[in-house]
Amino acid sequence: MPKASTPVTSSSPATPAPASYEAAMGELEQLVGRLESGELPLEQMLSGYQRGAELLQFCRDKLQAVEDQIKVLDEGTLKIWKPQ
């Protein structure tokens, strides 16, 4: 009987969240360079792609938080901004 496939999760203990937006962008740039080189084995390319997707989502979330804060400031209402 075939095994049921397990879903792939986006976060794993081996790949912690970046410390900042800038750290995530730096790691993403290095990762893209390695992927574009075409010298990685298939498994490493796949895990690199998955990590890149995680980093991209992290950056998008940070940018969205900043955009939301700017909207609050533009509306003339000052609220405490808590980074996510």
N, C-alpha and C positions, 0 to 999 in steps of 0.2 A: 504494500500500500504506500503511495507517495506521501512524503512529509508535507505538512502544511507550511507554506512559506511564512516567514516572520516579517512583519513590516519593518522598513528601514526608518529609524528615528533620526531626527535632525541634530540631536545633541548627544554627545557621548562623553564619558568621563575623561577620555584621552585628549579631547579637544575643547578646552575651556573657552568661555567667552572672552573676547579681547578686552583689554583694560580701557580702551577708548576708541573713538571713531578713527582717530589717526593711526592707532595701532592696527585696527582692522583693515584700513586702506593699505597700509604698508604690507601686511601679510597677504592681502588679496593681490597686490601688484606682483609680489614675488611668486605667488602661486600661479598666476596667469603666465608669467614668464616661463616657469617650469613646464606648464601644460603646453604652451605654444612651441616649446623646443622639440616636442615629438620624441623625446628620448626616454620618457617614463614607460614602464611596463603598464599593461592595461589595468591591472588592479590598482596601481598607484594613481593612474589617471582618473579612475572612477572615484576613489576616495578623495582625491584632490578636487574633483568637480563638486562632490558633496560638501567638502569644507568651504569651497568657494561660495556655494549657495547659502551656507550658514552665515558667512561673513557678509555677503550681500544683504541678507535679511537684517542682520545686526545694524549695518550702515543705514539701510532704509528706515528702520525703527528710530534710530537716533535723529536722522534728518526730519522725520515726521514729528518727533517730540519738539524739535526746535521750531519747526513751522507752526505747530500748534501754539507755542509760546508767543511767537511773533504775532499771530492772529489776536491773541489776548491783549497784547500791548497795543496793537493797532486799534482795537475797540475802546481803548482808553481805560481798560480795567486791568489794574496791576494785581497779579496773583503770584504767589510763591511758585517758582518753577522747581520741580523735583525731577532730576534726570532719572531715566528709567534704567 
